Amino acid sequence: MVDWLTMAIQMVSLAMAVWCLISTFRDQPMLVPHLIGVGVLWLLVLGQVGATVVTMVGGERPDEMVMFVSYLATVVLLPPACAVWGFMERTKWGPAVIAFACLILPVLMVRIEQLWSPVV
């Protein structure tokens, strides 16, 4: 796990959540800039997952491997899934879907970090 990348994912995700909540409260549908923001967030997530997979291939592994891999799969699938759902919902609730997912992502990243380096 790359610590600075985890922090960047969490900060970008929370900023996206605030931006999308503001759009929701203003009754604005999801627009292309929202998609670009989710795309940037997804690229950060893919970078983190790629770095983690390379580290795991190198021999370092968490104790709960199955749980860890399921969390990795969730964080990889969450941004594109919420982008598609948010884009299909052409009302103010499209950005709300993105905001909800962007509030979940930092929690998932904390959990992945806990599984990667458990407290003894």
N, C-alpha and C positions, 0 to 999 in steps of 0.2 A: 504494500500500500504506500502510495506517495502522499505524505501528509499535506504538503502545500496544495496538491491537486484536490484532495478531499475538502480542504478549507475553501478553495475557489469554487468548487461545486456547490457547497453549502451557501456561500455568499451570493453567487449568481442565482441560485434557486430561490432564495429568499427575496432577492430584488425582483425577480420575475413574478413571484407571488404578489408582492405589493403592487407592482405595475398592473397585473391582471385584475387584482381586486379593485383598483381605481377604475379600470375600464368597465368592470361589472357595475360599480356604483354609478357610473356615468351613462349606463345603458348602451354601451358600445359593443358591437359584435367583435369577434376575433378577426384581426387584420393580419396582413403579411408581416409587419414588424413583430407581432407576437410569434409567428412561426419561425422567424429568423432567430429570435431569442431562445425559443425552445431548441432550435437546431444547434446553437452555440452551446447550450447546456448539455445537449446530447453528445456533442463532440468531446466535451470535458469528461463526461461519464465514460464514453468509449475509451478515452485515453487512460483513465484510471483503471478500468477493467483490463485493458491491454497490458498495462504495467503490472497489474496483479497477476495476470495469467503468466506473464514472463517470469515473474518471481516464483510462482508456484512450480513452473517447469524447471526452474533452477534448484528446486528441492525444499524451499521453505513452504510449509503448509499449516493451515489452522487446524485445531483439534477437531472441530465439528465441520468436516469437509462438506457434507451434504447440505447442511444448513447454510453454509457460506456460499456455496455455488447457487443455491436457490435465491439468496439475497442478491447475488451478482446478476442473475438472470432477471430479477425483478427491476433492478435499477437500470438495466439496459433497455428493457421493454417499456418502462413507465413513460419516459418523455415522448417517444413516437406515438404510443397509444393515446396519451392525453392530447397530443397535437391533432391527431385524426379525429378524435371525438369532439374536441373543441372546435375544429374547423367545420365539422358536419353540423354542429349546433349553431345556426346563424342568428341566434338571439344574444342577449347580454350574458346568457349562461355559458357560452363558449369560453370566454376568459375565466369564468368561475371554475370550470373544469381544470384549466391550466393552473390556476392558483391553488386549487386543492392538491393537485399532483406535485406542485412545487413546494408545498408545505410538507408533504410526505417524504420527499426525496432526502432532505437533510437528516430526518430521523432514521431513514434506512442507511444512510452513510455512517451515522454514529453506531448503528447496530453492526454494520460490517466491520467497522474499526474495532469494536469490542470483540467480535469473533476472531479477528485477525490476531490481536494481541490481548488475550484474556488476562484479567487481573488475578494474580496468584495469592 
